[in-house]
Amino acid sequence: MWLIHGSVHSNGSLAYVPQVPWILSGTVRDNILFGKSYESKRYSDTLKACALDVDISLMAGGDMAYIEEKGVNLSGGQRTRLALARDQMYMLDDVLSAVDAEVARLILHNAILGPLMNQKTRVLCTHNVQAISSADMIVVMDKGHVKWVGSSADLNYAAFCGWFITVVICLSAILMQASRNGNDLWLSYWVDATGSSQADYSTSFYLVVLCIFCIVNSSLTLVRAFSFAFGGLHAAVQVHNTLLNKIIDAPVQFFDQTPAGRILNSLKLSTQSEVLQFFYRSTSRELRRLDSVSRSPIYATFTETLDGSSTIRAFKSEDCFLVKFIELVALYQRTSYSEIIASLWLSLRLQLLAALIISFVAMMAVVGSRGYLPISFGTPGLVGLALSYATPIVSSLGSFLTSFTETEKEMVSVERALQYMDIPQEELRGSQSLNLDWPFQGLIEFQNVTMRYMPSLPPALNGVTFTILGGTQVGIVGRTGAGKSSVLNALFRLTPICSGCILVDDLNITHVPVRDLRAHFSVVPQSPFLFEGSLRDNLDPLRMRNDLEIWNILEKCHVKEEVEMAGGLDIHVKQSGSSFSVGQRQLLCLARALLKSSKVLCLDECTANVDTQTASVLQNAISTECKGMTVITIAHRISTVMNMDNILVLDHGNVAYGTLELASPKLVLRQLNFKSTYNVVCYSKFSGTDGL
């Protein structure tokens, strides 16, 4: 293309990766090095950053494999990543469109935003939203014209507030200030005209124009205030809802690694509302970050103390927790005190600066009026206007810098909220749609499944393979850390598996949208949980059952009388279900699962925290109401699984007994050696104890 007019300046060398990549006929290494010298470490890091290491390892000859003309023996995604791996890349033309979402995410974070590209300018043409949110500067193009230029923060503000409201706020603010200045200029003109021998207009005309200025200024002030309040409220709601959705869709590992107080702090803060300035801004910004960081432990400690108040009182440890809380508050107050001192430091210097400006204006007006200077200061009206503007400069200058700095400090809260919006999300979409009555049989197959909770941890499931026939009741037993609950985590896709596959009715669950998958399963957790609200909403949140069906299930779960005594289905359940005992909450959770009428029911040690009588009620309800359903029970007591059709024994993430064909409880007890790893299982059965 030819440059018709204008100029383009660039410092340093450029590299270009087109949307349709150009591939050399030669080896993979030749295409990557592109005539440059080979550096082993950088070469290896580049392959990993561009997600090419796995592809090259599968090629015959590795990186010395020959690529034919135009890369016809490579896929489109491989050709794009190969062009991306060339050293010193700068101009990137929609290089993420030829790869899938997961590979695009890896390339974006490891290659484009990774350490290999530090201190380099990257220009990326893309429609990928993730890439846009990571950019330092965004240029929006339309039909060859630049429509908008700004940062991702500006784009986020306009997106959350709304483009129309944003434009209205800016225009009304500019016009409001212009009308105010026009009003002052008109007053000075009126004063000069009054002092002259001949007035151009009558007094009534000056008053009418002045009233018009006042009405226009008041109207624009009202529009600006209303649009600013409405836009701010709308933006706060949008940010809060988006942040909440991002947190809800975050993987389980995020909640394991992030303290609850930090999450609560981000949700709370996101909805709250030059030399001299340089020093104060840098200090206040860092102090506000310290303020936010020191506030999070207070929220976390306060929440933990409330949850464990009974235990703290039982151990008489109130003083210990009080001292800890006071230490956290003192740390927070030190940060707040430093922030106040910095504000006072700025205020003093602003007052001194304003006094100097007023003195300078007054002195120049006096000197200029006597003709001591070659320049004229205009009419007396303009001199008076200058002095009237200089007098409130203390408050005006202070308000401007304080507002600017406060806005920058509050943007730290928005910055933290936006960081949570960029947290990894669960893969919600899937390539396979589901029927409403899926699964039809409830057949579950684990085929060589390996799963780990973090890359640095050993596998929780290590090549697990077993089959659960549809309509059967299976107990999974093993010692603590054997991988029992990990089976359910993998089945519900709470933790992604590393290898292998899980089939439900011959359908790979990784191809199923995760929300649809979980909607077709039911679970009764080990720690029963009820949401704050009505009991009806807890039992039937989607309102798919009538009252008669709900009462029938409550009666079968032997919890109907307790609900009637508490006030019926419309009673208000307190936070975490504290209105009911642990056993009652467990029975209510079972009733909720049975009302869902899923083909697959999972019980994660649901009898672990209840008494023997409640456990017996749970087992009877499961055996009578779950006929024809596939029931997976994580066992805590040996008596819980003795009535199961089959038993699966796990040990350190491996199947110890019960592979493709699970074994009956009696066969397991007979085959397992009394002195084996599971002798405690057999011993607890024959000695009459209940603990595993």
C-alpha positions as CSV (number, residue, x, y, z in Angstrom):
1,M,0.0,0.0,0.0
2,W,1.1,3.6,-0.7
3,L,1.3,6.3,1.9
4,I,-0.8,9.2,0.3
5,H,-0.2,11.8,3.0
6,G,1.0,12.0,6.6
7,S,4.0,10.3,8.1
8,V,4.8,7.2,10.1
9,H,7.7,7.2,12.6
10,S,9.2,4.1,14.2
11,N,12.3,3.7,16.5
12,G,14.1,0.4,16.1
13,S,13.4,-2.7,14.0
14,L,10.0,-4.1,13.1
15,A,8.7,-7.6,12.7
16,Y,5.4,-8.5,11.1
17,V,3.1,-11.5,11.7
18,P,0.3,-11.4,9.1
19,Q,-3.2,-12.8,9.6
20,V,-2.4,-15.4,6.9
21,P,1.0,-16.6,8.0
22,W,3.9,-17.0,5.5
23,I,5.8,-20.2,6.0
24,L,9.2,-21.1,4.5
25,S,9.9,-24.4,2.8
26,G,12.4,-25.9,5.2
27,T,12.6,-27.2,8.7
28,V,10.6,-26.0,11.7
29,R,13.8,-24.5,13.3
30,D,14.6,-22.5,10.1
31,N,11.1,-21.0,10.2
32,I,11.4,-20.0,13.8
33,L,15.0,-18.7,13.8
34,F,14.4,-16.9,10.5
35,G,18.1,-16.4,9.9
36,K,19.1,-15.6,13.4
37,S,21.5,-17.6,15.6
38,Y,20.3,-20.5,17.8
39,E,20.1,-19.9,21.5
40,S,19.0,-23.0,23.3
41,K,17.2,-21.5,26.3
42,R,15.4,-18.7,24.4
43,Y,14.5,-21.1,21.7
44,S,12.9,-23.5,24.2
45,D,11.1,-20.7,26.0
46,T,9.7,-19.5,22.7
47,L,8.3,-22.9,21.9
48,K,6.6,-23.1,25.2
49,A,5.2,-19.6,25.0
50,C,3.7,-20.2,21.6
51,A,2.4,-23.7,22.7
52,L,4.5,-25.4,20.0
53,D,6.5,-27.7,22.3
54,V,3.8,-30.4,22.3
55,D,3.2,-30.2,18.5
56,I,6.9,-30.4,17.7
57,S,7.4,-33.4,20.0
58,L,4.8,-35.3,18.0
59,M,6.5,-34.6,14.7
60,A,8.8,-37.1,13.1
61,G,12.2,-35.5,13.5
62,G,11.1,-32.8,16.0
63,D,12.0,-29.3,15.1
64,M,14.1,-30.6,12.2
65,A,11.0,-31.9,10.5
66,Y,10.6,-30.6,6.9
67,I,7.8,-28.2,6.2
68,E,6.5,-28.3,2.6
69,E,5.7,-25.2,0.5
70,K,3.2,-22.8,2.2
71,G,3.1,-25.2,5.2
72,V,0.5,-27.5,3.6
73,N,1.5,-30.3,6.1
74,L,0.6,-28.1,9.0
75,S,-2.8,-27.1,10.4
76,G,-3.9,-23.4,10.3
77,G,-3.2,-23.0,14.0
78,Q,0.2,-24.5,13.8
79,R,1.2,-22.2,10.9
80,T,0.0,-19.2,12.9
81,R,2.0,-20.2,16.0
82,L,5.0,-21.0,13.9
83,A,5.0,-17.5,12.5
84,L,4.4,-16.1,16.0
85,A,7.5,-17.9,17.3
86,R,9.9,-15.9,15.1
87,D,12.1,-13.7,17.2
88,Q,11.4,-10.0,17.8
89,M,7.7,-9.9,16.9
90,Y,5.9,-6.5,17.0
91,M,3.2,-6.2,14.4
92,L,0.6,-8.9,14.9
93,D,-2.3,-9.1,12.5
94,D,-5.2,-11.1,14.2
95,V,-2.9,-14.0,15.0
96,L,-5.3,-15.3,17.7
97,S,-8.2,-16.0,15.3
98,A,-6.7,-19.2,13.8
99,V,-6.4,-21.1,17.1
100,D,-8.9,-22.3,19.7
101,A,-9.8,-20.4,22.8
102,E,-7.5,-22.3,25.2
103,V,-4.5,-22.0,22.9
104,A,-5.3,-18.3,22.3
105,R,-5.3,-17.7,26.0
106,L,-1.9,-19.5,26.4
107,I,-0.3,-17.5,23.5
108,L,-1.7,-14.2,24.8
109,H,-0.3,-14.7,28.4
110,N,2.9,-16.6,27.6
111,A,4.0,-15.1,24.3
112,I,2.5,-11.7,23.7
113,L,2.3,-10.7,27.3
114,G,5.0,-13.0,28.6
115,P,8.6,-12.2,29.8
116,L,10.0,-12.8,26.3
117,M,8.3,-9.6,25.1
118,N,9.2,-7.3,28.0
119,Q,10.3,-3.8,27.0
120,K,9.0,-4.3,23.5
121,T,6.2,-2.5,21.7
122,R,3.5,-4.8,20.5
123,V,0.8,-3.8,18.0
124,L,-2.0,-6.4,17.8
125,C,-4.9,-6.2,15.4
126,T,-7.6,-8.4,16.9
127,H,-11.3,-8.8,17.9
128,N,-10.3,-10.9,20.9
129,V,-11.8,-9.3,24.1
130,Q,-9.2,-10.8,26.4
131,A,-6.4,-9.3,24.3
132,I,-8.2,-5.9,24.3
133,S,-8.5,-5.9,28.1
134,S,-4.8,-6.5,28.5
135,A,-3.7,-3.7,26.2
136,D,-2.1,-0.5,27.5
137,M,-3.6,1.5,24.6
138,I,-6.7,0.8,22.5
139,V,-7.4,2.2,19.0
140,V,-10.9,1.6,17.6
141,M,-11.0,1.6,13.8
142,D,-14.1,1.9,11.6
143,K,-13.9,2.1,7.8
144,G,-10.3,3.3,7.8
145,H,-10.9,6.0,10.4
146,V,-9.9,6.2,14.1
147,K,-13.1,6.3,16.0
148,W,-11.7,6.2,19.6
149,V,-8.3,6.1,21.4
150,G,-7.8,5.4,25.0
151,S,-6.8,2.9,27.7
152,S,-8.6,-0.2,28.7
153,A,-9.7,1.6,31.9
154,D,-11.4,4.3,29.8
155,L,-13.0,1.7,27.6
156,N,-14.2,-0.1,30.7
157,Y,-15.6,3.1,32.2
158,A,-17.5,3.9,29.0
159,A,-18.7,0.4,28.6
160,F,-20.0,0.2,32.2
161,C,-21.4,3.7,32.3
162,G,-22.8,3.7,28.8
163,W,-21.4,5.7,25.8
164,F,-24.5,8.0,25.7
165,I,-24.2,8.9,29.4
166,T,-20.5,9.4,29.1
167,V,-20.9,11.9,26.2
168,V,-23.7,13.7,28.1
169,I,-21.5,14.1,31.2
170,C,-18.6,15.5,29.3
171,L,-20.6,17.9,27.2
172,S,-22.7,19.1,30.1
173,A,-19.6,19.7,32.2
174,I,-17.9,21.7,29.5
175,L,-21.0,23.8,28.7
176,M,-21.7,24.4,32.4
177,Q,-18.3,25.8,33.0
178,A,-18.5,27.9,29.7
179,S,-21.8,29.4,30.8
180,R,-20.4,30.2,34.2
181,N,-17.4,32.0,32.7
182,G,-19.7,33.7,30.2
183,N,-21.8,35.0,33.1
184,D,-18.7,36.4,34.8
185,L,-17.5,38.1,31.6
186,W,-20.9,39.6,31.1
187,L,-20.8,41.1,34.6
188,S,-17.3,42.6,33.9
189,Y,-18.6,44.1,30.6
190,W,-21.6,45.5,32.4
191,V,-19.4,47.1,35.1
192,D,-17.2,48.7,32.4
193,A,-20.2,49.9,30.5
194,T,-21.7,51.5,33.6
195,G,-18.5,53.3,34.4
196,S,-18.4,54.8,30.9
197,S,-20.2,58.0,29.9
198,Q,-22.4,56.3,27.3
199,A,-24.0,52.9,28.0
200,D,-24.6,50.7,25.0
201,Y,-27.7,49.0,26.5
202,S,-30.2,49.6,29.2
203,T,-30.0,48.1,32.6
204,S,-32.9,45.8,31.9
205,F,-31.1,44.3,28.9
206,Y,-28.1,43.5,31.0
207,L,-30.3,41.9,33.6
208,V,-32.1,39.8,31.1
209,V,-28.9,38.5,29.6
210,L,-27.5,37.8,33.1
211,C,-30.7,35.9,33.9
212,I,-30.4,33.8,30.7
213,F,-26.8,32.9,31.7
214,C,-28.0,31.9,35.2
215,I,-30.9,29.8,33.8
216,V,-28.6,28.1,31.3
217,N,-25.9,27.5,33.9
218,S,-28.4,26.1,36.4
219,S,-30.0,23.8,33.7
220,L,-26.6,22.5,32.6
221,T,-25.6,22.0,36.3
222,L,-28.7,19.9,36.9
223,V,-28.1,17.8,33.7
224,R,-24.5,17.2,34.7
225,A,-25.3,16.3,38.3
226,F,-28.2,14.0,37.2
227,S,-26.2,12.3,34.4
228,F,-23.1,11.9,36.6
229,A,-25.2,10.4,39.5
230,F,-27.1,8.1,37.1
231,G,-24.1,7.1,35.2
232,G,-22.1,6.4,38.3
233,L,-24.8,4.3,39.8
234,H,-25.3,2.4,36.6
235,A,-21.6,1.8,36.3
236,A,-21.3,0.7,39.9
237,V,-24.1,-1.8,39.4
238,Q,-22.6,-3.1,36.2
239,V,-19.1,-3.4,37.7
240,H,-20.6,-5.2,40.8
241,N,-22.7,-7.6,38.7
242,T,-19.9,-8.4,36.3
243,L,-17.5,-8.9,39.1
244,L,-19.9,-11.2,40.9
245,N,-20.5,-13.2,37.8
246,K,-16.8,-13.6,37.2
247,I,-16.2,-14.7,40.8
248,I,-19.1,-17.2,40.6
249,D,-17.8,-18.7,37.3
250,A,-14.2,-18.9,38.7
251,P,-12.8,-22.4,39.2
252,V,-12.7,-24.0,42.6
253,Q,-8.9,-23.5,42.8
254,F,-9.4,-19.7,42.9
255,F,-11.4,-19.9,46.1
256,D,-8.9,-22.3,47.6
257,Q,-6.1,-19.8,47.0
258,T,-7.9,-16.5,47.7
259,P,-9.0,-15.5,51.2
260,A,-12.7,-14.7,51.6
261,G,-11.8,-11.3,53.1
262,R,-10.0,-10.2,50.0
263,I,-12.9,-11.1,47.8
264,L,-15.4,-9.3,50.1
265,N,-13.1,-6.3,50.1
266,S,-13.0,-6.1,46.4
267,L,-16.8,-6.3,46.2
268,K,-17.2,-3.6,48.7
269,L,-14.6,-1.2,47.3
270,S,-15.8,-1.6,43.7
271,T,-19.1,0.2,44.5
272,Q,-17.9,3.1,46.7
273,S,-17.8,5.7,45.3
274,E,2.6,19.0,38.6
275,V,5.8,18.7,40.9
276,L,3.8,19.1,44.0
277,Q,1.1,16.9,42.6
278,F,3.6,14.3,41.4
279,F,5.0,13.7,44.9
280,Y,1.5,13.6,46.5
281,R,-0.1,11.4,43.9
282,S,2.6,8.8,44.0
283,T,2.5,8.7,47.8
284,S,-1.3,8.7,48.2
285,R,-1.7,6.1,45.5
286,E,0.6,3.7,47.3
287,L,-0.9,4.6,50.7
288,R,-4.4,3.7,49.3
289,R,-3.1,0.4,48.0
290,L,-1.7,-0.3,51.5
291,D,-5.0,0.8,52.9
292,S,-6.8,-1.8,50.8
293,V,-4.4,-4.5,51.6
294,S,-4.5,-3.9,55.3
295,R,-8.3,-3.8,55.3
296,S,-8.7,-7.3,53.8
297,P,-7.3,-9.2,56.9
298,I,-9.8,-7.3,59.1
299,Y,-12.7,-8.6,57.0
300,A,-11.3,-12.1,56.9
301,T,-10.6,-12.2,60.7
302,F,-14.0,-10.7,61.4
303,T,-15.8,-13.3,59.2
304,E,-13.7,-16.2,60.7
305,T,-14.4,-15.0,64.3
306,L,-18.2,-14.9,63.7
307,D,-18.2,-18.3,62.2
308,G,-16.2,-19.8,65.0
309,S,-17.6,-17.7,67.9
310,S,-19.0,-20.8,69.7
311,T,-15.6,-22.6,69.5
312,I,-13.7,-19.5,70.7
313,R,-16.0,-19.1,73.7
314,A,-15.7,-22.8,74.5
315,F,-11.9,-22.6,74.6
316,K,-12.1,-19.2,76.4
317,S,-9.8,-17.7,73.7
318,E,-11.7,-14.4,73.4
319,D,-8.6,-12.4,74.6
320,C,-6.4,-14.0,72.0
321,F,-8.6,-13.2,69.1
322,L,-9.3,-9.7,70.5
323,V,-5.6,-9.0,70.6
324,K,-5.2,-10.3,67.0
325,F,-8.1,-8.1,65.9
326,I,-6.7,-5.0,67.6
327,E,-3.3,-5.6,66.0
328,L,-4.9,-5.7,62.5
329,V,-6.9,-2.5,63.3
330,A,-3.8,-0.8,64.5
331,L,-2.0,-1.7,61.3
332,Y,-4.9,-0.3,59.3
333,Q,-5.0,2.9,61.4
334,R,-1.2,3.5,60.8
335,T,-1.9,3.4,57.1
336,S,-4.9,5.7,57.4
337,Y,-2.9,8.1,59.6
338,S,-0.1,8.3,57.0
339,E,-2.8,9.0,54.3
340,I,-4.2,11.9,56.4
341,I,-0.7,13.3,57.0
342,A,0.0,13.2,53.3
343,S,-3.3,15.1,52.7
344,L,-2.4,17.8,55.2
345,W,1.0,18.1,53.6
346,L,-0.6,18.8,50.3
347,S,-3.2,21.3,51.8
348,L,-0.5,23.4,53.4
349,R,1.5,23.8,50.2
350,L,-1.6,24.5,48.2
351,Q,-2.5,27.4,50.5
352,L,1.0,28.9,50.2
353,L,0.9,28.6,46.5
354,A,-2.5,30.2,46.3
355,A,-1.4,33.1,48.5
356,L,1.6,33.7,46.1
357,I,-0.7,33.7,43.1
358,I,-3.2,36.2,44.7
359,S,-0.3,38.5,45.7
360,F,1.2,38.3,42.2
361,V,-2.1,39.2,40.5
362,A,-2.8,42.1,42.8
363,M,0.7,43.5,42.4
364,M,0.6,43.2,38.6
365,A,-2.8,44.9,38.5
366,V,-1.6,47.9,40.6
367,V,1.7,48.2,38.7
368,G,-0.1,47.9,35.3
369,S,-2.8,50.4,36.1
370,R,-0.1,53.1,36.9
371,G,1.6,52.6,33.5
372,Y,4.8,51.2,34.9
373,L,4.6,48.2,32.5
374,P,4.6,48.2,28.7
375,I,1.5,46.0,28.6
376,S,-2.1,46.9,29.6
377,F,-4.2,44.8,32.0
378,G,-7.4,45.9,30.3
379,T,-10.4,47.6,31.8
380,P,-11.1,47.8,35.6
381,G,-13.9,45.2,35.1
382,L,-11.4,42.6,33.8
383,V,-9.0,43.5,36.7
384,G,-11.8,42.9,39.2
385,L,-12.7,39.7,37.4
386,A,-9.1,38.5,37.6
387,L,-9.0,39.3,41.4
388,S,-12.3,37.6,42.0
389,Y,-11.0,34.5,40.2
390,A,-7.7,34.6,42.1
391,T,-9.3,35.0,45.6
392,P,-11.0,31.5,45.7
393,I,-8.0,29.9,44.1
394,V,-7.1,28.3,47.4
395,S,-10.2,26.2,47.5
396,S,-10.4,25.8,43.7
397,L,-6.9,24.6,43.3
398,G,-7.1,22.4,46.3
399,S,-10.4,21.0,45.2
400,F,-9.0,20.3,41.7
401,L,-5.9,18.5,42.9
402,T,-7.7,16.8,45.7
403,S,-10.5,15.6,43.4
404,F,-8.0,14.5,40.8
405,T,-5.9,12.6,43.4
406,E,-8.9,11.1,45.1
407,T,-10.2,9.9,41.8
408,E,-6.8,8.3,41.1
409,K,-6.8,6.7,44.6
410,E,-10.3,5.4,44.2
411,M,-9.3,4.0,40.8
412,V,-7.1,1.6,42.8
413,S,-10.3,0.0,44.0
414,V,-11.5,-0.2,40.4
415,E,-8.1,-1.6,39.4
416,R,-8.5,-4.4,42.0
417,A,-12.0,-5.1,40.8
418,L,-10.9,-5.3,37.2
419,Q,-8.1,-7.7,38.3
420,Y,-10.8,-10.0,39.6
421,M,-12.6,-9.7,36.3
422,D,-9.5,-11.2,34.6
423,I,-9.4,-14.3,36.8
424,P,-9.5,-17.6,35.0
425,Q,-13.0,-18.8,34.2
426,E,-14.5,-22.2,33.9
427,E,-15.1,-23.4,30.4
428,L,-18.9,-22.9,30.3
429,R,-19.5,-23.7,26.7
430,G,-19.4,-27.2,25.1
431,S,-19.7,-28.8,21.7
432,Q,-22.4,-31.3,22.8
433,S,-26.0,-30.3,23.5
434,L,-28.0,-32.3,26.0
435,N,-31.6,-33.6,26.1
436,L,-33.7,-32.7,29.0
437,D,-33.9,-36.3,30.2
438,W,-30.1,-37.0,29.9
439,P,-28.6,-39.2,31.4
440,F,-30.9,-42.0,30.3
441,Q,-29.3,-44.8,32.2
442,G,-26.8,-43.2,34.5
443,L,-23.8,-45.3,33.3
444,I,-20.6,-43.7,34.5
445,E,-17.1,-44.7,33.1
446,F,-13.7,-43.4,34.3
447,Q,-11.1,-44.3,31.7
448,N,-7.5,-43.8,32.9
449,V,-8.4,-40.5,34.7
450,T,-5.5,-38.5,36.2
451,M,-6.3,-35.4,38.1
452,R,-4.3,-33.0,40.3
453,Y,-5.4,-29.9,42.2
454,M,-2.3,-27.9,41.4
455,P,0.6,-28.5,39.0
456,S,3.0,-28.7,42.0
457,L,1.0,-31.3,43.9
458,P,1.0,-35.1,43.3
459,P,-2.0,-36.5,41.5
460,A,-5.2,-36.9,43.5
461,L,-6.4,-39.5,41.0
462,N,-3.7,-41.5,39.2
463,G,-4.9,-43.4,36.2
464,V,-8.2,-44.4,37.7
465,T,-10.4,-46.7,35.7
466,F,-13.7,-48.1,36.7
467,T,-17.3,-48.5,35.5
468,I,-20.5,-47.8,37.4
469,L,-23.6,-49.4,35.9
470,G,-26.7,-47.4,35.5
471,G,-29.2,-47.7,38.4
472,T,-26.7,-49.2,40.8
473,Q,-25.7,-48.0,44.2
474,V,-21.9,-47.8,44.7
475,G,-19.8,-47.0,47.7
476,I,-16.4,-45.5,47.5
477,V,-14.1,-46.1,50.5
478,G,-10.6,-45.4,51.5
479,R,-8.5,-43.6,54.0
480,T,-8.2,-39.9,54.2
481,G,-6.5,-38.5,51.1
482,A,-7.2,-41.6,49.1
483,G,-9.1,-39.6,46.4
484,K,-12.7,-40.4,47.3
485,S,-14.0,-36.8,47.0
486,S,-11.7,-36.2,44.0
487,V,-13.9,-38.7,42.1
488,L,-16.9,-36.4,42.6
489,N,-14.8,-33.3,41.8
490,A,-13.8,-34.8,38.5
491,L,-17.3,-36.0,37.7
492,F,-18.7,-32.5,38.4
493,R,-15.7,-30.9,36.6
494,L,-14.9,-28.8,39.7
495,T,-11.3,-29.6,39.0
496,P,-10.2,-30.3,35.4
497,I,-8.6,-33.7,34.7
498,C,-5.1,-33.9,33.3
499,S,-5.6,-37.0,31.2
500,G,-8.1,-39.7,30.4
501,C,-11.8,-39.2,30.0
502,I,-15.1,-39.6,31.9
503,L,-18.1,-40.9,30.0
504,V,-21.7,-40.7,31.2
505,D,-24.0,-42.7,29.0
506,D,-21.2,-43.0,26.5
507,L,-20.9,-39.1,26.3
508,N,-17.6,-37.4,27.2
509,I,-18.5,-34.9,29.8
510,T,-15.7,-32.5,28.7
511,H,-17.8,-31.8,25.6
512,V,-20.8,-30.9,27.7
513,P,-21.4,-27.3,28.9
514,V,-20.4,-27.4,32.5
515,R,-23.6,-25.7,33.8
516,D,-25.8,-28.2,31.9
517,L,-23.7,-31.1,33.2
518,R,-24.1,-30.0,36.9
519,A,-27.8,-29.3,36.3
520,H,-28.4,-33.0,35.5
521,F,-26.7,-34.3,38.6
522,S,-27.6,-34.1,42.3
523,V,-25.3,-33.9,45.3
524,V,-25.6,-34.0,49.0
525,P,-22.4,-32.5,50.5
526,Q,-20.6,-33.5,53.6
527,S,-21.2,-30.0,55.1
528,P,-24.9,-29.3,54.6
529,F,-25.5,-25.7,53.4
530,L,-28.7,-23.7,53.2
531,F,-28.9,-20.2,51.7
532,E,-30.4,-17.3,53.5
533,G,-34.0,-16.9,52.4
534,S,-37.2,-19.0,52.5
535,L,-37.1,-22.7,53.0
536,R,-39.1,-23.1,49.8
537,D,-36.4,-21.4,47.8
538,N,-33.8,-23.6,49.4
539,L,-35.6,-26.8,48.5
540,D,-36.9,-25.9,45.1
541,P,-35.0,-22.8,43.9
542,L,-36.3,-23.1,40.3
543,R,-40.0,-23.4,41.5
544,M,-40.5,-26.7,39.6
545,R,-42.4,-28.5,42.3
546,N,-45.8,-27.8,44.0
547,D,-46.3,-27.8,47.8
548,L,-47.7,-31.3,47.8
549,E,-44.6,-32.8,46.2
550,I,-42.3,-30.9,48.6
551,W,-44.2,-32.1,51.7
552,N,-44.2,-35.7,50.4
553,I,-40.4,-35.6,50.0
554,L,-40.0,-34.0,53.4
555,E,-42.1,-36.7,55.0
556,K,-40.0,-39.5,53.3
557,C,-36.9,-37.8,54.6
558,H,-38.4,-37.7,58.1
559,V,-38.0,-34.0,58.5
560,K,-41.7,-32.9,57.9
561,E,-42.5,-32.5,61.5
562,E,-39.5,-30.2,62.2
563,V,-40.5,-28.0,59.2
564,E,-44.1,-27.7,60.4
565,M,-43.0,-26.8,63.9
566,A,-40.6,-24.2,62.5
567,G,-43.4,-22.5,60.5
568,G,-43.7,-24.2,57.2
569,L,-42.1,-23.8,53.8
570,D,-42.2,-20.0,53.9
571,I,-40.1,-19.6,57.1
572,H,-36.9,-17.5,56.8
573,V,-33.7,-19.6,56.9
574,K,-30.9,-17.7,58.6
575,Q,-27.4,-17.4,57.2
576,S,-25.8,-20.8,56.5
577,G,-29.0,-22.5,57.7
578,S,-28.3,-21.9,61.4
579,S,-32.1,-22.1,62.0
580,F,-31.7,-25.9,61.9
581,S,-29.4,-28.4,63.5
582,V,-26.7,-30.1,61.4
583,G,-28.7,-33.3,61.2
584,Q,-31.8,-31.4,60.0
585,R,-29.8,-29.5,57.5
586,Q,-28.5,-32.8,56.1
587,L,-32.0,-34.2,55.7
588,L,-33.1,-31.0,54.0
589,C,-30.2,-31.2,51.6
590,L,-31.2,-34.8,50.8
591,A,-34.8,-33.6,50.2
592,R,-33.5,-30.9,47.9
593,A,-31.5,-33.5,45.9
594,L,-34.5,-35.9,45.7
595,L,-36.8,-33.1,44.5
596,K,-34.4,-32.5,41.6
597,S,-35.2,-36.1,40.3
598,S,-31.8,-36.5,38.7
599,K,-30.6,-39.9,37.3
600,V,-27.3,-39.6,39.2
601,L,-27.1,-38.8,42.9
602,C,-23.8,-38.2,44.7
603,L,-23.4,-38.4,48.5
604,D,-20.2,-37.0,49.8
605,E,-19.8,-38.4,53.3
606,C,-23.2,-37.0,54.1
607,T,-23.4,-39.1,57.3
608,A,-20.1,-38.0,58.7
609,N,-21.3,-35.2,60.9
610,V,-24.7,-36.6,62.0
611,D,-25.7,-39.1,64.7
612,T,-26.4,-42.7,64.1
613,Q,-30.2,-42.3,64.1
614,T,-30.0,-39.5,61.5
615,A,-27.6,-41.6,59.4
616,S,-30.1,-44.5,59.5
617,V,-32.9,-42.2,58.4
618,L,-30.7,-40.9,55.5
619,Q,-29.9,-44.5,54.4
620,N,-33.5,-45.6,54.5
621,A,-34.6,-42.6,52.5
622,I,-31.9,-43.2,49.9
623,S,-32.7,-47.0,49.5
624,T,-36.4,-46.4,49.2
625,E,-36.5,-43.2,47.1
626,C,-33.4,-43.8,44.8
627,K,-34.5,-47.0,43.1
628,G,-33.4,-46.9,39.5
629,M,-31.0,-44.0,40.1
630,T,-27.2,-44.3,40.0
631,V,-26.1,-43.5,43.6
632,I,-22.4,-42.8,44.4
633,T,-21.7,-42.7,48.1
634,I,-18.4,-41.5,49.6
635,A,-18.3,-43.7,52.8
636,H,-17.3,-42.5,56.2
637,R,-18.9,-45.4,58.1
638,I,-18.6,-49.0,57.0
639,S,-22.3,-49.6,57.8
640,T,-23.1,-46.9,55.2
641,V,-21.7,-49.0,52.3
642,M,-22.7,-52.5,53.4
643,N,-26.1,-52.1,51.7
644,M,-24.5,-50.9,48.4
645,D,-24.5,-53.0,45.3
646,N,-20.8,-52.6,44.8
647,I,-17.8,-51.0,46.5
648,L,-14.8,-49.2,45.0
649,V,-11.7,-49.1,47.2
650,L,-9.2,-46.3,46.6
651,D,-5.7,-45.8,48.0
652,H,-3.5,-42.8,47.3
653,G,-5.4,-42.0,44.1
654,N,-5.3,-45.5,42.7
655,V,-7.9,-48.2,42.5
656,A,-7.0,-50.7,45.2
657,Y,-9.9,-53.0,44.6
658,G,-12.8,-53.0,42.1
659,T,-11.5,-52.1,38.7
660,L,-13.7,-52.4,35.6
661,E,-16.2,-54.5,37.4
662,L,-16.8,-53.3,41.0
663,A,-17.0,-55.9,43.7
664,S,-19.8,-56.5,46.3
665,P,-19.2,-55.4,49.9
666,K,-19.0,-59.0,51.2
667,L,-16.5,-60.0,48.5
668,V,-14.3,-56.9,49.3
669,L,-14.3,-57.8,53.0
670,R,-13.5,-61.4,52.3
671,Q,-10.7,-60.7,49.7
672,L,-8.9,-57.8,51.6
673,N,-6.3,-59.0,54.0
674,F,-7.0,-58.2,57.6
675,K,-3.4,-56.7,57.9
676,S,-3.7,-54.8,54.6
677,T,-4.1,-51.1,54.2
678,Y,-7.8,-51.5,54.7
679,N,-7.8,-53.7,57.8
680,V,-9.5,-50.9,59.7
681,V,-12.5,-51.3,57.3
682,C,-12.8,-55.0,58.2
683,Y,-12.0,-54.4,61.8
684,S,-14.7,-51.7,62.2
685,K,-17.3,-54.0,60.7
686,F,-16.6,-57.1,62.8
687,S,-15.8,-55.3,66.0
688,G,-19.1,-53.3,65.9
689,T,-17.4,-49.9,65.5
690,D,-18.5,-47.3,62.9
691,G,-15.4,-45.4,62.0
692,L,-13.4,-46.0,58.9
